[in-house]
Amino acid sequence: MPETLLERGQPLLELRGIQKNFGPVRALSGVDITVPAGYVTALCGDNGAGKSVTIKIISGIHPPDGGEILWRESPVHIHTPKDSAALGIATVYQDLALCDNLDIVQNMFLGRERTKLGALDEAPMEVAARRTLADLQVTTVRSIRQPVASLSGGQRQSVAVARAALWNSQLMILDEPTAALGVAQTGMVLKLVRRLAQQGYGVLIVSHNLNDVFEVADRIVVLRLGVTVAEGPVSQFDRQSVVELMTTGTLGGRPAIAVPANGHAAQEA
């Protein structure tokens, strides 16, 4: 577990006026997001709203063309995935990037294996993997030496998150973590997401499933056509208002009220 986690509610990541162009196509033209430590922030938007581009900018896959990124309230430049990881940002994509032919320990240490005298040092890797899974209360796997191919969808998602937590991450970005999961597996993953926040991680979750969003999120950010149209605590939204914001960018024809991470409403624009 990272020793440098911020106090709950402190801004961990902030995007201010982020822009991104792909040739003549403007994908993002004004994305503002605050992800506080100890909260689950849900990023919502219709197809083409800019969710994927936004998380790829945070992850260092695409450099922004404008705007500012702040990490722990200090400006930073993220040019590569290595820059993102060095800050403490871990992204778990929908495909999870797990190797079915390897076991849980091997997946968690893939590319960062510990060696001793030129051979794999299995014992400390097993201890670290077991401790990380225990910290996150992942108790459904039979053995940490269980092949990933034998795991359920929810268990695979849990292993991918635990792998991210193992490497001193402070912000977890989860891309559609419940996609294609059944009811029981979805419940398992959403409980894991809540535990991450309870342990002090900042969590940014991208999901099309508004039932999942309202079950797990503390805060909601809505994008439409590459612009943030609303941001605030989940208590200020309901499913109908989120759908309206996603499709029209307004509530009843009026701009939404943006609420910063401290929970105090800003003046309506």
Secondary structure as the mmCIF struct_conf table of DSSP 4:
data_model
#
loop_
_struct_conf.conf_type_id
_struct_conf.id
_struct_conf.beg_label_comp_id
_struct_conf.beg_label_asym_id
_struct_conf.beg_label_seq_id
_struct_conf.end_label_comp_id
_struct_conf.end_label_asym_id
_struct_conf.end_label_seq_id
BEND BEND1 GLU A 3 GLU A 3
HELX_LH_PP_P HELX_LH_PP_P1 LEU A 5 GLU A 7
TURN_TY1_P TURN_TY1_P1 ARG A 8 GLY A 9
BEND BEND2 GLN A 10 GLN A 10
STRN STRN1 PRO A 11 PHE A 22
TURN_TY1_P TURN_TY1_P2 GLY A 23 PRO A 24
STRN STRN2 VAL A 25 PRO A 36
TURN_TY1_P TURN_TY1_P3 ALA A 37 GLY A 38
STRN STRN3 VAL A 40 CYS A 44
TURN_TY1_P TURN_TY1_P4 ASN A 47 GLY A 48
BEND BEND3 ALA A 49 GLY A 50
HELX_RH_AL_P HELX_RH_AL_P1 LYS A 51 ILE A 58
TURN_TY1_P TURN_TY1_P5 SER A 59 GLY A 60
BEND BEND4 ILE A 61 HIS A 62
BEND BEND5 ASP A 65 ASP A 65
STRN STRN4 GLY A 66 TRP A 71
TURN_TY1_P TURN_TY1_P6 ARG A 72 GLU A 73
STRN STRN5 SER A 74 VAL A 76
BEND BEND6 THR A 80 THR A 80
HELX_RH_AL_P HELX_RH_AL_P2 PRO A 81 LEU A 87
TURN_TY1_P TURN_TY1_P7 GLY A 88 GLY A 88
STRN STRN6 ILE A 89 VAL A 92
TURN_TY1_P TURN_TY1_P8 GLN A 94 ALA A 97
TURN_TY1_P TURN_TY1_P9 ASP A 100 ASN A 101
BEND BEND7 LEU A 102 LEU A 102
STRN STRN7 ASP A 103 ASP A 103
HELX_RH_AL_P HELX_RH_AL_P3 ILE A 104 MET A 108
TURN_TY1_P TURN_TY1_P10 PHE A 109 GLY A 111
BEND BEND8 ARG A 112 ARG A 112
STRN STRN8 THR A 115 LYS A 116
TURN_TY1_P TURN_TY1_P11 LEU A 117 GLY A 118
STRN STRN9 ALA A 119 LEU A 120
HELX_RH_AL_P HELX_RH_AL_P4 GLU A 122 ASP A 135
TURN_TY1_P TURN_TY1_P12 LEU A 136 GLN A 137
BEND BEND9 ARG A 142 ARG A 142
TURN_TY1_P TURN_TY1_P13 ILE A 144 ARG A 145
BEND BEND10 GLN A 146 GLN A 146
STRN STRN10 PRO A 147 PRO A 147
HELX_RH_3T_P HELX_RH_3T_P1 VAL A 148 SER A 150
BEND BEND11 LEU A 151 LEU A 151
HELX_RH_AL_P HELX_RH_AL_P5 GLY A 153 LEU A 166
TURN_TY1_P TURN_TY1_P14 TRP A 167 ASN A 168
BEND BEND12 GLN A 170 GLN A 170
STRN STRN11 LEU A 171 ASP A 175
BEND BEND13 GLU A 176 GLU A 176
TURN_TY1_P TURN_TY1_P15 PRO A 177 ALA A 180
HELX_RH_AL_P HELX_RH_AL_P6 VAL A 183 GLN A 198
TURN_TY1_P TURN_TY1_P16 GLN A 199 GLY A 200
STRN STRN12 GLY A 202 VAL A 206
BEND BEND14 HIS A 208 HIS A 208
HELX_RH_AL_P HELX_RH_AL_P7 LEU A 210 VAL A 216
BEND BEND15 ASP A 218 ASP A 218
STRN STRN13 ARG A 219 ARG A 224
TURN_TY1_P TURN_TY1_P17 LEU A 225 GLY A 226
STRN STRN14 VAL A 227 PRO A 233
HELX_RH_3T_P HELX_RH_3T_P2 VAL A 234 GLN A 236
HELX_RH_AL_P HELX_RH_AL_P8 ARG A 239 THR A 248
BEND BEND16 GLY A 249 THR A 250
STRN STRN15 LEU A 251 LEU A 251
TURN_TY1_P TURN_TY1_P18 GLY A 252 GLY A 253
STRN STRN16 ARG A 254 ARG A 254
HELX_LH_PP_P HELX_LH_PP_P2 PRO A 255 ALA A 258
TURN_TY1_P TURN_TY1_P19 ALA A 261 ASN A 262
BEND BEND17 GLY A 263 GLY A 263
HELX_LH_PP_P HELX_LH_PP_P3 HIS A 264 GLU A 268
#
